[in-house]
């Protein structure tokens, strides 16, 4: 009996070591989304106590539908960015926020305090930073860059991975059949910070401009952005004319563009 136990114990230890080395992966990675209304999740208790379908639908932030791109099979395509087979999207984006107000309201701190090694932080600001007519939101170019630097540095200090996104396009202005950049210097400023700090960057502004250009101004307005007649949706009895925020189809397409960008970044990362 003792001899059997002597043989069984080493065998169990070997099996356990094998499982730990090859069979068990780390817990899921959290993909934090920080940004503005174009990224926000309106369905997940965005306005506590209110029914999204009655008060907001069909407005949809791309972060709201991003989880569908981070399922097990898809994660294999970004395996150098997300080194596990489980990823959870934690969407902290809020409407009307610039880099400054996101920080001042303690929203960034709430993300920072929960960051763990290998988590990802996708940051997309610019829409509200550029709002010179809204003093409560506005941030100068230099201020915008400084807050991005702060988010990047603090993300890295936790062993997490920052990814800067240029601000997603609005459905204007159009010129000679092509959608133009509406973000002024903020688009380039995001890329400048990424270059300066050697941060991964997804040029979502360009990707979305190119995509909407292929679809055309009218088609994009009617199918992707919040433009529809009176009476179509309960939340908007008088209809809506909004070429900034997305209907569900638009959010899904933008989320796809972001995941496409992640796959492109993954291909550039050396083992």
ZIGICOR-V466986 format. One record per backbone hydrogen bond with DSSP energy under -0.5 kcal/mol. CO is the residue of the C=O (numbers start at 1). NH is the residue of the N-H. Records with the same first field share a line. If there is no record, write none. Layout:
# ZIGICOR-V466986
CO = NH  NH
This chain:
# ZIGICOR-V466986
1 = 5
2 = 6
3 = 7
4 = 8
5 = 9
6 = 10
7 = 11
8 = 12
9 = 13
10 = 14
11 = 15
12 = 16
13 = 17
14 = 18
15 = 19
16 = 20
17 = 21
18 = 22  23
19 = 23  24
23 = 25
29 = 31  88
30 = 32  120
31 = 90
32 = 34  122
33 = 92
34 = 124
35 = 94
36 = 39  40
38 = 62
40 = 42  61  64
42 = 46
43 = 45
46 = 48
47 = 50
50 = 52
51 = 54  55
52 = 56  57
56 = 59
57 = 235
61 = 64  65
62 = 65
63 = 66
65 = 68
66 = 69
67 = 70
70 = 87
71 = 75
72 = 76
73 = 76
74 = 77
75 = 78
76 = 79
78 = 81  82
81 = 83
82 = 84
86 = 29
88 = 31  90
89 = 91
90 = 33  92
94 = 97
98 = 102
99 = 103
100 = 104
101 = 105
102 = 107  108
103 = 106
106 = 110
107 = 111
108 = 112
109 = 113
111 = 114  115
112 = 115
116 = 119
119 = 161
120 = 32
121 = 123  163
122 = 34  124
123 = 165
124 = 36
126 = 130
128 = 131
129 = 139
130 = 132
131 = 134
134 = 137  138
140 = 144
141 = 145
142 = 146
143 = 147
144 = 148
145 = 149
146 = 150
147 = 151
148 = 152
149 = 153
150 = 154
151 = 155
152 = 156
153 = 157
154 = 158
155 = 158  160
156 = 159
159 = 118
160 = 162
161 = 121
162 = 200
163 = 123
164 = 202
165 = 125
170 = 172
173 = 180
175 = 178
178 = 175
183 = 186
185 = 189
186 = 190
187 = 191
188 = 192
189 = 193
190 = 194
191 = 195
192 = 196
193 = 197
194 = 198  199
200 = 164
201 = 203
202 = 166  204
203 = 207
204 = 208
205 = 209
206 = 210
207 = 211
208 = 212
209 = 213
210 = 214
211 = 215
212 = 216
216 = 220
217 = 221
218 = 222
219 = 223
220 = 224  225
221 = 227
224 = 247
225 = 227
226 = 242
228 = 240
229 = 232
233 = 236
236 = 231  233  239
240 = 228
242 = 226
243 = 171
245 = 226
246 = 60
247 = 251
248 = 252
249 = 253
250 = 254
251 = 255
252 = 256
253 = 257
254 = 258
255 = 259
256 = 260
257 = 261
258 = 262
259 = 263
260 = 264
261 = 265
262 = 266
263 = 267
264 = 268
265 = 268  269
266 = 269
